[in-house]
Amino acid sequence: MKRTSILAALVLAVMFSQLGCGGAAVGDLKTIQLSTTSNNLVGIGGTAQLTATGNYTSNASKDLTIHVTYVVTPMGTDVNGNALSAPPNTMTVSTTGLLTAVNPAVCTWGATGASGSSTPAGWYLTGEYQIVATFQGITSQPVYVGVASAIGSDSGSNNPNLLCGPSGT
């Protein structure tokens, strides 16, 4: 009976050594594809979900969202020309890949259009957050997210309602 237990333990050990992140063996990780449900966080508490998909040498793919490490880098300025704050200010990212807009609020959208117009003709980003996911030495391509959690600017006299971005906030 003791040999059976040792043999079973050995078989289990070999099986677990062939598994990756709780699934069947899928080969070596080649790339990570990062995506988001939205490229704009609207309002304090606004969210977007990141998804990290691992692509393996066996041509299998696997959801790595809760296994990767997320790195968020502020790039550019808010609509008033102030440098964007690094998380956990303005936005956070959880270990499950949930992005959330938090205080201090910020607007990374500028308005375009004719001076004196009541509604902007269009929008452009003054700044954004670059996000990458890393796992087993592999880093994903970046995704970029703007934030519309504060009022906008009317510096060009084309946004009198102080909207922030295409969301109309």
C-alpha positions as CSV (number, residue, x, y, z in Angstrom):
1,M,0.0,0.0,0.0
2,K,2.9,2.4,0.7
3,R,4.3,1.8,-2.8
4,T,0.9,2.7,-4.3
5,S,0.9,6.0,-2.4
6,I,4.4,6.9,-3.5
7,L,3.6,6.0,-7.1
8,A,0.5,8.1,-7.0
9,A,2.4,11.0,-5.6
10,L,5.0,10.7,-8.2
11,V,2.5,10.6,-11.0
12,L,0.7,13.7,-9.6
13,A,4.0,15.5,-9.3
14,V,4.8,14.8,-13.0
15,M,1.3,15.9,-14.0
16,F,1.5,19.2,-12.1
17,S,5.0,19.9,-13.6
18,Q,3.4,19.8,-17.0
19,L,0.6,22.3,-16.1
20,G,0.8,26.1,-16.6
21,C,-1.4,28.4,-14.5
22,G,-3.9,25.6,-13.7
23,G,-4.4,24.2,-17.2
24,A,-3.0,21.7,-19.5
25,A,0.5,22.0,-20.9
26,V,0.4,24.6,-23.7
27,G,4.1,25.1,-24.6
28,D,6.2,28.2,-24.1
29,L,4.6,31.6,-23.8
30,K,5.3,33.6,-27.1
31,T,3.3,36.8,-26.7
32,I,0.7,38.5,-24.5
33,Q,-2.2,40.4,-26.2
34,L,-3.6,43.1,-24.0
35,S,-7.1,44.6,-24.6
36,T,-9.6,46.8,-22.8
37,T,-13.3,47.2,-22.8
38,S,-12.9,51.0,-23.1
39,N,-10.2,53.5,-23.9
40,N,-11.8,56.2,-21.8
41,L,-12.6,56.2,-18.0
42,V,-15.7,58.4,-17.6
43,G,-16.4,60.0,-14.2
44,I,-15.0,59.2,-10.8
45,G,-15.6,55.5,-10.4
46,G,-15.7,54.9,-14.1
47,T,-14.2,51.5,-15.0
48,A,-12.8,49.5,-17.9
49,Q,-11.7,45.9,-17.8
50,L,-8.3,44.7,-19.1
51,T,-7.9,41.3,-20.6
52,A,-4.4,39.7,-21.1
53,T,-4.4,36.7,-23.4
54,G,-1.2,34.5,-23.5
55,N,-0.3,33.0,-26.9
56,Y,1.8,29.9,-26.7
57,T,4.2,28.0,-29.0
58,S,1.6,25.2,-29.4
59,N,-0.8,27.8,-30.9
60,A,-3.0,27.6,-27.8
61,S,-4.1,30.7,-26.1
62,K,-5.0,31.3,-22.4
63,D,-6.5,34.0,-20.3
64,L,-3.7,35.4,-18.1
65,T,-5.6,38.5,-16.8
66,I,-5.2,37.6,-13.1
67,H,-1.6,36.3,-13.5
68,V,0.1,39.2,-15.2
69,T,1.7,42.3,-13.6
70,Y,0.3,45.6,-14.9
71,V,2.5,48.6,-15.3
72,V,0.7,52.0,-15.8
73,T,2.7,55.0,-17.1
74,P,1.2,58.5,-17.3
75,M,2.0,60.2,-20.7
76,G,1.3,63.8,-21.5
77,T,-0.8,66.3,-19.6
78,D,-4.3,67.1,-18.5
79,V,-6.4,69.6,-20.5
80,N,-4.9,72.5,-18.5
81,G,-1.3,71.5,-19.2
82,N,-0.5,69.8,-15.8
83,A,1.5,66.6,-15.9
84,L,-0.6,63.5,-15.3
85,S,-0.3,61.9,-11.8
86,A,0.9,58.3,-11.5
87,P,-1.5,55.7,-10.0
88,P,-2.9,55.3,-7.5
89,N,-3.8,59.0,-8.2
90,T,-6.4,59.7,-10.9
91,M,-6.7,56.0,-11.9
92,T,-6.0,52.6,-10.4
93,V,-5.6,49.1,-11.8
94,S,-6.5,46.0,-9.7
95,T,-4.8,42.6,-9.8
96,T,-7.8,41.4,-11.8
97,G,-7.2,44.1,-14.5
98,L,-10.0,46.5,-13.5
99,L,-9.2,50.1,-14.3
100,T,-11.0,52.7,-12.1
101,A,-11.0,56.5,-12.3
102,V,-10.3,57.9,-8.8
103,N,-9.6,61.3,-7.2
104,P,-8.0,63.6,-8.0
105,A,-10.3,63.9,-11.0
106,V,-8.7,64.8,-14.4
107,C,-9.7,65.6,-17.9
108,T,-7.3,64.4,-20.6
109,W,-9.4,65.6,-23.5
110,G,-9.3,68.9,-25.4
111,A,-12.1,70.3,-27.5
112,T,-11.9,71.4,-31.2
113,G,-14.2,73.6,-33.1
114,A,-15.2,77.1,-34.0
115,S,-14.8,79.8,-31.3
116,G,-18.1,80.6,-29.6
117,S,-19.7,77.2,-30.5
118,S,-21.9,75.7,-27.9
119,T,-20.8,72.2,-28.7
120,P,-17.3,71.1,-29.6
121,A,-16.8,69.8,-33.1
122,G,-14.4,67.1,-32.0
123,W,-11.9,65.9,-29.4
124,Y,-8.3,65.2,-29.0
125,L,-6.2,63.6,-26.2
126,T,-3.8,65.9,-24.3
127,G,-2.6,62.9,-22.3
128,E,-3.3,59.3,-21.6
129,Y,-2.1,56.3,-19.5
130,Q,0.0,53.6,-21.2
131,I,-0.6,50.2,-19.8
132,V,1.4,47.0,-20.4
133,A,1.1,43.5,-18.9
134,T,4.1,41.3,-18.1
135,F,4.3,37.6,-17.3
136,Q,7.2,35.2,-17.4
137,G,9.5,37.8,-18.9
138,I,7.1,38.6,-21.8
139,T,5.6,42.1,-22.1
140,S,2.4,42.9,-24.0
141,Q,1.9,45.7,-26.5
142,P,0.7,48.8,-24.8
143,V,-2.9,50.0,-24.6
144,Y,-3.7,53.6,-24.0
145,V,-6.6,55.0,-21.8
146,G,-7.8,58.6,-21.5
147,V,-9.6,59.9,-18.4
148,A,-12.7,62.0,-18.3
149,S,-13.4,62.4,-14.6
150,A,-13.1,66.2,-14.3
151,I,-14.7,69.1,-16.1
152,G,-13.1,70.2,-19.4
153,S,-11.6,73.5,-20.4
154,D,-13.0,76.4,-22.5
155,S,-9.6,77.9,-23.2
156,G,-10.4,78.0,-27.0
157,S,-13.8,79.4,-26.4
158,N,-15.3,76.3,-28.1
159,N,-16.4,74.4,-25.0
160,P,-18.6,76.7,-22.9
161,N,-20.3,73.8,-21.2
162,L,-16.9,72.5,-20.0
163,L,-17.5,69.0,-21.3
164,C,-14.6,66.5,-21.0
165,G,-14.3,64.2,-24.0
166,P,-16.6,62.4,-26.4
167,S,-18.6,61.0,-23.5
168,G,-20.1,64.4,-22.8
169,T,-19.2,64.5,-19.1
